[in-house]
Amino acid sequence: MEKLTIQEEEAMQAVWQFGAGFIKDFMELLQEPKPPYTTLASTVKNLERKGFLKSEKFANAYRYSAKVKETEYKKRFMSGFVNDYFQNSYKELVAFFAKDNKISADELKEIINLIENPKN
């Protein structure tokens, strides 16, 4: 699975949030400044070509839905990110944010609780 561009990720976020829908539905969820309709349509077609979306024809329009789950994409992307920037160490990732004051002691305690008490 390849890493998406920022524009593609924004479109996928809209699809994951909306569910199955049409280009106009996804457009409503994008933040300002919104891309032109044709740009979003082209991005969605690229996502379909890359295997992230599937489409169904309804009259003269297509309804798109995700083929790749959001959690699946995040896992793949985060694994690559941690590998590339933190020597495949999640400890190094957390330490980086702790040193930069981007994560608090209370948040770390919450993370420890999640590790010690996973919910299936």
C-alpha positions as CSV (number, residue, x, y, z in Angstrom):
1,M,0.0,0.0,0.0
2,E,1.5,3.3,-1.0
3,K,1.6,6.5,1.0
4,L,-1.0,9.0,-0.2
5,T,-0.5,12.6,-1.0
6,I,-1.9,15.2,1.3
7,Q,-4.7,15.9,-1.2
8,E,-5.5,12.2,-1.4
9,E,-5.5,11.8,2.4
10,E,-7.9,14.7,2.7
11,A,-10.2,13.1,0.2
12,M,-9.9,9.7,2.0
13,Q,-10.7,11.3,5.3
14,A,-13.9,12.7,3.8
15,V,-14.8,9.2,2.4
16,W,-14.1,7.5,5.7
17,Q,-16.1,10.1,7.6
18,F,-19.1,10.2,5.2
19,G,-19.2,6.5,4.1
20,A,-20.5,5.7,0.6
21,G,-21.2,8.8,-1.2
22,F,-20.9,11.1,-4.2
23,I,-18.2,13.7,-5.0
24,K,-20.5,16.5,-3.8
25,D,-21.0,14.7,-0.5
26,F,-17.2,14.5,0.1
27,M,-16.8,18.1,-1.0
28,E,-19.0,19.3,1.8
29,L,-16.7,17.7,4.4
30,L,-13.4,19.3,3.1
31,Q,-12.0,22.3,4.9
32,E,-11.6,25.7,3.3
33,P,-10.2,26.5,0.9
34,K,-12.0,23.6,-0.9
35,P,-10.5,22.4,-4.1
36,P,-12.5,22.8,-7.3
37,Y,-15.0,20.0,-7.9
38,T,-13.1,18.7,-10.9
39,T,-9.9,18.5,-8.8
40,L,-11.6,16.4,-6.1
41,A,-13.2,14.2,-8.8
42,S,-9.8,13.6,-10.3
43,T,-8.3,12.8,-6.9
44,V,-11.1,10.4,-6.2
45,K,-10.6,8.7,-9.6
46,N,-6.9,8.3,-8.7
47,L,-7.8,6.8,-5.3
48,E,-10.0,4.3,-7.1
49,R,-7.2,3.5,-9.6
50,K,-4.8,3.0,-6.6
51,G,-7.2,0.5,-5.0
52,F,-8.3,2.7,-2.1
53,L,-11.9,3.3,-3.3
54,K,-14.5,1.3,-5.2
55,S,-17.4,2.8,-7.2
56,E,-21.0,1.9,-8.2
57,K,-22.8,3.6,-11.1
58,F,-26.1,5.3,-10.2
59,A,-27.7,6.7,-13.4
60,N,-25.0,9.1,-14.7
61,A,-23.0,9.4,-11.5
62,Y,-20.7,7.2,-9.4
63,R,-21.0,6.5,-5.7
64,Y,-17.7,5.8,-4.0
65,S,-16.8,3.9,-0.9
66,A,-13.6,2.9,0.8
67,K,-11.9,-0.3,0.0
68,V,-9.2,0.3,2.5
69,K,-10.2,0.8,6.1
70,E,-9.0,3.9,7.9
71,T,-7.4,1.8,10.7
72,E,-5.6,-0.3,8.1
73,Y,-4.1,2.7,6.4
74,K,-3.1,4.3,9.7
75,K,-1.3,1.1,10.9
76,R,0.6,0.8,7.6
77,F,1.5,4.5,7.5
78,M,2.5,4.7,11.2
79,S,4.7,1.5,10.9
80,G,6.6,3.1,8.0
81,F,6.8,6.4,9.8
82,V,8.2,4.9,13.0
83,N,10.6,2.7,11.0
84,D,11.9,5.7,8.9
85,Y,12.2,8.3,11.6
86,F,12.5,6.4,15.0
87,Q,14.6,3.3,14.1
88,N,11.4,1.2,14.4
89,S,11.1,2.1,18.1
90,Y,7.8,3.3,19.4
91,K,9.6,4.1,22.6
92,E,11.8,6.6,20.7
93,L,8.6,8.1,19.1
94,V,7.1,8.7,22.6
95,A,10.4,9.9,24.0
96,F,10.6,12.4,21.1
97,F,7.2,13.9,22.0
98,A,8.0,13.9,25.7
99,K,11.2,15.7,25.2
100,D,9.5,18.3,23.0
101,N,6.7,18.8,25.7
102,K,4.1,17.5,23.2
103,I,2.8,14.9,25.6
104,S,2.1,15.2,29.3
105,A,2.7,12.9,32.2
106,D,-1.1,12.4,32.5
107,E,-1.3,11.4,28.8
108,L,1.6,9.0,29.3
109,K,-0.2,7.5,32.3
110,E,-3.3,7.0,30.0
111,I,-1.1,5.3,27.4
112,I,0.4,3.0,30.1
113,N,-3.1,2.2,31.3
114,L,-4.1,1.3,27.7
115,I,-1.1,-1.0,27.4
116,E,-1.7,-2.7,30.7
117,N,-5.5,-3.0,30.3
118,P,-6.2,-3.5,26.6
119,K,-9.8,-3.6,25.6
120,N,-10.5,-6.2,22.9
